[in-house]
Amino acid sequence: MFRRLMCHILLALVSIVMLAQGHRGINEPPFDKSMMELPAIRNTDVILVYSGFVVNYNPHRLIPNWVAYELTAEEVAGDVPRAKGFSMDLDYKDRQAMREDYSNTGWDKGHMAPAADMKWSQMAMNESFYLTNICPQNHDLNGNDWHTLERMTRDWALKYGKVWIICGPYVYANKYGTIGERKVVVPDGFFKAVLRKDGDEWYSIAFVFENDNHRQAVKDAVVSVNDVESLIGYDIFTNLNDKIENDVENQADWNNWK
């Protein structure tokens, strides 16, 4: 709870920066950069700080580059009801998607930071429905394998007390093109990487799914964090000690998590 209190204080600082700069995208975000869930942040990244998660938003593709957050057992046990609808982030003044871009396209509005992970706060819940946290996602993937993985991460948070999560889309061929008047890029697929500490030991696991209706067991989507880094071009979990990071990010062992 102390961490969340500090987050709300930092959000107040973000508001001051927003007023000064006219937007929420900032090159030097006023939050603790040592947060375990954060990947490396570039000077050109547009960082949106919300109460429950951090978004690296791509104003050209109109989808996140990544979304990162810590999830605790206490947060999983929250009981805030699901928000009723999607909306733009009106505090962010640069280009972003609108609901109309998704209308009649056949693509779901797929959460990156899931609504069910934000039940501990009404603000966090509402912000998870901002379109800055959303990607065009295949309906079957959204409702099945991706949804199963989201449930698993909540189970891991309950079991281990907390986990650190980074997830998002990847685009390499742009085989699905764009949707809507604003040309929202449809990802080729999605990744999720999870980190936990168990006693003195650190463990990581990552997953990659194609953005289609191909069904597979979650364990068959397992890859290493290093594999994801090669896919998306970002260094993940950079706040780990270098020796630990090198060891942890090579892991791709489902048996440590099943």
C-alpha positions in Angstrom: 0.0 0.0 0.0 2.9 2.4 0.7 4.1 1.8 -2.9 0.6 2.7 -4.2 0.5 5.8 -1.9 3.8 6.9 -3.4 2.5 6.2 -6.9 -0.5 8.6 -6.3 1.9 11.3 -5.0 4.0 10.9 -8.1 0.9 11.1 -10.2 0.2 14.5 -8.7 3.7 15.5 -9.9 2.9 14.1 -13.3 -0.1 16.4 -13.4 2.1 19.4 -12.8 4.4 18.3 -15.6 1.4 17.8 -17.8 0.2 21.4 -17.2 3.7 22.7 -18.0 4.3 20.6 -21.1 0.7 20.2 -22.3 0.7 16.4 -22.5 1.4 13.2 -20.4 4.2 12.0 -22.6 7.5 12.9 -21.0 11.0 12.0 -21.7 12.1 11.9 -18.1 9.1 10.4 -16.2 8.8 11.5 -12.5 8.6 8.0 -11.1 11.0 5.5 -9.6 13.0 4.2 -12.5 14.2 1.3 -10.3 10.8 -0.3 -10.5 11.4 -4.0 -11.3 8.8 -4.1 -14.0 10.3 -1.4 -16.2 12.4 -2.1 -19.3 15.0 0.3 -20.6 13.4 3.6 -21.5 14.7 5.7 -24.4 14.7 9.4 -24.6 12.3 9.4 -27.5 9.7 7.1 -25.7 6.3 8.6 -24.8 5.7 7.4 -21.3 2.2 7.6 -19.8 2.1 7.1 -16.0 -1.2 5.7 -14.7 -2.1 4.7 -11.2 -1.7 1.0 -11.8 0.6 0.7 -14.8 3.0 2.5 -17.1 2.6 2.7 -20.9 5.2 3.3 -23.5 2.8 4.7 -26.1 3.5 4.8 -29.9 1.7 7.8 -31.4 2.5 6.6 -34.9 1.1 3.1 -34.6 -1.5 4.2 -32.0 -0.9 1.2 -29.8 1.5 0.7 -26.9 5.1 -0.4 -27.4 4.8 -2.0 -24.0 2.8 -1.9 -20.8 4.4 -2.6 -17.4 3.1 -3.1 -13.9 3.6 -4.8 -10.6 0.7 -7.1 -9.5 0.4 -8.1 -5.8 -1.8 -10.7 -4.1 -3.6 -7.9 -2.3 -4.5 -6.2 -5.6 -5.8 -9.5 -7.1 -8.2 -9.7 -4.3 -9.8 -6.3 -5.1 -13.5 -6.0 -5.8 -13.9 -2.9 -8.0 -16.4 -3.6 -10.7 -15.4 -3.7 -14.4 -15.6 -0.3 -16.1 -18.4 0.1 -18.6 -16.7 1.4 -21.7 -13.5 2.4 -23.5 -12.4 6.0 -23.9 -9.5 8.2 -25.0 -7.1 9.5 -22.4 -8.1 13.2 -22.6 -5.0 14.3 -20.7 -2.8 13.0 -23.5 -2.8 15.6 -26.3 -0.9 13.8 -29.1 -2.4 11.4 -31.6 -4.2 8.4 -30.2 -6.8 5.9 -31.3 -10.6 6.5 -30.9 -13.4 4.0 -30.4 -14.6 4.6 -33.9 -11.3 3.2 -35.3 -12.3 -0.2 -34.0 -16.0 -0.1 -35.0 -17.1 -2.9 -37.4 -13.5 -4.1 -38.0 -13.8 -7.6 -36.5 -10.9 -6.8 -34.1 -11.4 -6.7 -30.3 -10.2 -3.9 -28.2 -7.6 -6.0 -26.4 -6.3 -4.8 -23.0 -2.6 -5.0 -22.3 -2.9 -4.2 -18.6 -6.0 -6.3 -17.9 -9.1 -4.8 -16.3 -9.2 -7.8 -13.8 -5.7 -6.8 -12.6 -6.9 -3.3 -11.7 -9.8 -4.3 -9.4 -8.0 -2.7 -6.4 -8.8 0.9 -7.5 -11.6 2.6 -9.4 -9.1 5.0 -11.0 -6.8 2.1 -12.1 -9.8 0.2 -13.5 -11.0 3.3 -15.4 -7.5 4.0 -16.8 -7.2 0.4 -18.0 -10.0 1.2 -20.4 -8.1 4.1 -22.0 -7.3 3.3 -25.6 -3.6 4.0 -24.9 -3.7 0.6 -23.1 -5.5 -1.2 -26.0 -4.5 -3.0 -29.2 -6.6 -4.6 -32.0 -6.6 -8.2 -31.0 -8.1 -11.3 -32.5 -11.4 -12.2 -30.8 -10.5 -15.8 -30.2 -7.1 -15.0 -28.8 -8.5 -12.3 -26.6 -11.1 -14.6 -25.1 -9.1 -17.8 -24.9 -5.3 -18.2 -24.7 -4.5 -14.6 -23.9 -7.3 -14.6 -21.3 -6.0 -17.9 -19.8 -2.5 -16.4 -19.5 -3.9 -13.3 -17.7 -5.6 -15.6 -15.2 -2.4 -17.5 -14.6 -0.5 -14.3 -13.8 -3.1 -13.5 -11.2 -2.7 -17.0 -9.7 1.1 -16.4 -9.6 0.6 -13.1 -7.8 -1.5 -14.9 -5.2 0.9 -17.7 -4.8 4.1 -15.7 -4.7 2.8 -12.4 -3.2 3.7 -10.3 -6.2 4.9 -10.6 -9.8 6.3 -8.0 -12.2 4.8 -8.0 -15.7 5.6 -6.4 -19.0 3.4 -7.1 -22.1 2.5 -5.6 -25.4 2.3 -6.1 -29.1 4.9 -6.8 -31.7 4.9 -5.8 -35.3 7.4 -7.2 -37.8 5.5 -7.8 -41.1 2.3 -5.8 -40.4 0.5 -8.5 -42.2 -2.9 -7.3 -40.9 -2.4 -3.7 -41.9 -4.3 -0.9 -40.1 -7.9 -0.2 -39.0 -9.9 3.0 -38.8 -9.6 6.5 -40.1 -6.5 7.1 -38.0 -4.8 3.9 -39.2 -4.3 2.0 -36.0 -1.7 -0.7 -36.6 -2.9 -4.2 -36.1 -0.1 -6.2 -34.3 1.3 -9.4 -35.7 1.2 -10.8 -32.2 1.7 -10.2 -28.5 4.2 -11.0 -25.8 4.1 -11.1 -22.0 7.1 -11.5 -19.7 6.7 -12.2 -15.9 9.3 -12.0 -13.2 9.1 -13.2 -9.6 11.3 -13.6 -6.5 11.0 -16.8 -4.5 13.2 -16.5 -1.4 16.6 -15.5 -2.7 16.0 -16.8 -6.2 14.7 -14.9 -9.2 12.6 -16.6 -12.0 11.3 -15.3 -15.3 9.1 -16.7 -18.0 7.8 -15.2 -21.3 5.1 -16.0 -23.8 4.5 -15.1 -27.5 1.2 -15.5 -29.3 0.3 -14.8 -32.9 -2.6 -12.4 -33.4 -4.9 -15.1 -34.8 -7.4 -17.7 -33.8 -4.9 -20.6 -33.6 -5.4 -22.3 -30.3 -2.5 -23.6 -28.2 -1.8 -24.5 -24.6 -0.1 -21.6 -22.8 2.9 -23.8 -22.0 3.5 -24.2 -25.7 3.8 -20.4 -26.1 6.7 -20.3 -23.6 9.9 -18.5 -24.7 12.7 -16.8 -22.8 12.9 -13.1 -21.9 15.9 -12.9 -24.2 13.7 -14.2 -27.1 11.2 -11.4 -26.4 13.9 -8.8 -26.3 15.1 -9.8 -29.7 11.5 -9.7 -31.0 10.6 -6.2 -29.6 14.0 -4.5 -29.5 13.7 -3.4 -25.8 15.9 -4.6 -22.9 13.5 -6.0 -20.2 13.9 -6.2 -16.4 17.0 -4.0 -16.6 16.8 -3.2 -12.9 17.9 -6.6 -11.9 21.6 -7.1 -10.9 23.5 -7.7 -14.2 24.6 -11.2 -13.1 21.0 -12.2 -12.0 19.5 -10.6 -15.1 21.7 -12.6 -17.5 20.8 -15.9 -15.7 17.1 -15.1 -15.3 16.5 -13.9 -18.8 17.7 -17.2 -20.4 15.1 -19.1 -18.5 12.2 -20.7 -20.4 11.2 -23.5 -18.0 7.5 -24.0 -17.6 8.1 -26.4 -14.7 9.1 -23.4 -12.6 5.7 -21.9 -13.0 3.0 -24.5 -13.9 
